[in-house]
Amino acid sequence: MSAAVEYVGLLASAGSLTLWWPQAVRLWRQRHSPAALGGISITTQVVLLATESLWAAYAVLTASYWVGVPAMVNIPLSLLAIRLLRRARRVVPAAEPLRAPAAGVPG
């Protein structure tokens, strides 16, 4: 494969790492504050894991290892993110829905 094609693949793969990095930093800094992690989606982390796994597979199948390097960094980080988010979601129970008091019953 030509060097130009390798470079384009590397930039595309590195873009995934760059876009995800701020969320990873926020997750790590606030890992002990489950309420602060409410805006980070587990689904997004699972999709990231799937896409990075595909990038890694592509890199191996095409022998474009530099394309796979950012994916190899993101895969363990996304697994850690999923683990931290699942742990945070278990710690904070879902809020009980507010109910209006029954008629004639003092609130």
C-alpha positions as CSV (number, residue, x, y, z in Angstrom):
1,M,0.0,0.0,0.0
2,S,1.3,3.5,-0.8
3,A,2.5,5.8,1.9
4,A,-0.2,8.3,1.0
5,V,-2.9,5.8,1.6
6,E,-1.3,4.7,4.9
7,Y,-1.2,8.4,6.0
8,V,-4.9,9.0,5.2
9,G,-5.8,5.9,7.1
10,L,-3.7,7.0,10.1
11,L,-5.3,10.4,10.1
12,A,-8.8,8.9,10.0
13,S,-8.0,6.5,12.8
14,A,-6.3,9.2,14.9
15,G,-9.3,11.4,14.4
16,S,-11.4,8.8,16.3
17,L,-8.9,9.0,19.2
18,T,-8.8,12.8,19.2
19,L,-12.6,13.1,19.1
20,W,-13.1,10.7,22.0
21,W,-10.2,11.9,24.2
22,P,-12.1,14.8,26.0
23,Q,-14.8,12.4,27.1
24,A,-12.2,10.0,28.3
25,V,-10.5,12.7,30.4
26,R,-13.9,13.8,31.8
27,L,-14.8,10.3,32.7
28,W,-11.5,9.6,34.4
29,R,-11.5,12.9,36.4
30,Q,-15.1,12.4,37.6
31,R,-15.0,8.6,38.1
32,H,-15.8,9.0,41.8
33,S,-18.8,11.3,41.1
34,P,-21.5,9.2,39.5
35,A,-23.9,12.1,39.1
36,A,-21.3,14.0,37.0
37,L,-21.1,11.1,34.6
38,G,-24.8,11.2,33.7
39,G,-24.0,12.9,30.3
40,I,-21.7,10.1,29.1
41,S,-23.6,7.4,27.2
42,I,-22.7,3.8,27.6
43,T,-24.1,3.1,24.2
44,T,-21.7,5.6,22.6
45,Q,-18.8,3.8,24.4
46,V,-20.0,0.4,23.0
47,V,-20.3,1.9,19.5
48,L,-16.8,3.3,19.9
49,L,-15.5,-0.1,21.0
50,A,-17.1,-1.7,17.9
51,T,-15.7,0.8,15.4
52,E,-12.3,0.7,17.0
53,S,-12.3,-3.1,16.8
54,L,-13.2,-2.8,13.1
55,W,-10.3,-0.4,12.6
56,A,-8.0,-2.8,14.3
57,A,-9.2,-5.7,12.2
58,Y,-8.8,-3.7,9.1
59,A,-5.2,-2.8,10.1
60,V,-4.3,-6.4,10.6
61,L,-6.1,-7.6,7.4
62,T,-4.4,-5.0,5.2
63,A,-1.1,-4.9,7.1
64,S,-1.6,-1.2,7.8
65,Y,-0.5,-1.3,11.3
66,W,-0.2,2.4,11.8
67,V,-3.9,2.7,11.0
68,G,-4.6,0.4,13.8
69,V,-2.4,2.0,16.5
70,P,-5.0,4.6,17.6
71,A,-7.6,1.8,17.7
72,M,-5.3,-0.3,19.9
73,V,-5.2,2.6,22.3
74,N,-8.9,3.3,22.2
75,I,-10.0,-0.3,22.7
76,P,-8.7,-0.7,26.3
77,L,-9.8,2.8,27.1
78,S,-13.3,2.3,25.9
79,L,-13.5,-1.0,27.9
80,L,-12.4,0.9,31.0
81,A,-15.0,3.6,30.2
82,I,-17.8,1.1,30.0
83,R,-16.7,-0.5,33.2
84,L,-16.5,2.9,35.0
85,L,-19.9,4.0,33.7
86,R,-21.6,0.7,34.6
87,R,-20.1,0.9,38.1
88,A,-21.3,4.5,38.4
89,R,-24.8,3.6,37.3
90,R,-25.0,0.8,39.9
91,V,-24.0,3.2,42.7
92,V,-26.7,5.8,41.9
93,P,-30.2,4.2,42.1
94,A,-32.8,5.5,39.7
95,A,-34.8,8.4,41.2
96,E,-38.3,7.5,42.3
97,P,-40.9,9.2,40.1
98,L,-42.8,12.0,41.9
99,R,-46.4,11.2,42.7
100,A,-49.2,13.6,43.4
101,P,-50.8,13.0,46.9
102,A,-54.1,11.3,46.8
103,A,-57.2,13.6,47.1
104,G,-58.1,14.2,50.7
105,V,-54.8,12.9,52.0
106,P,-52.5,15.5,53.6
107,G,-49.2,15.8,51.7
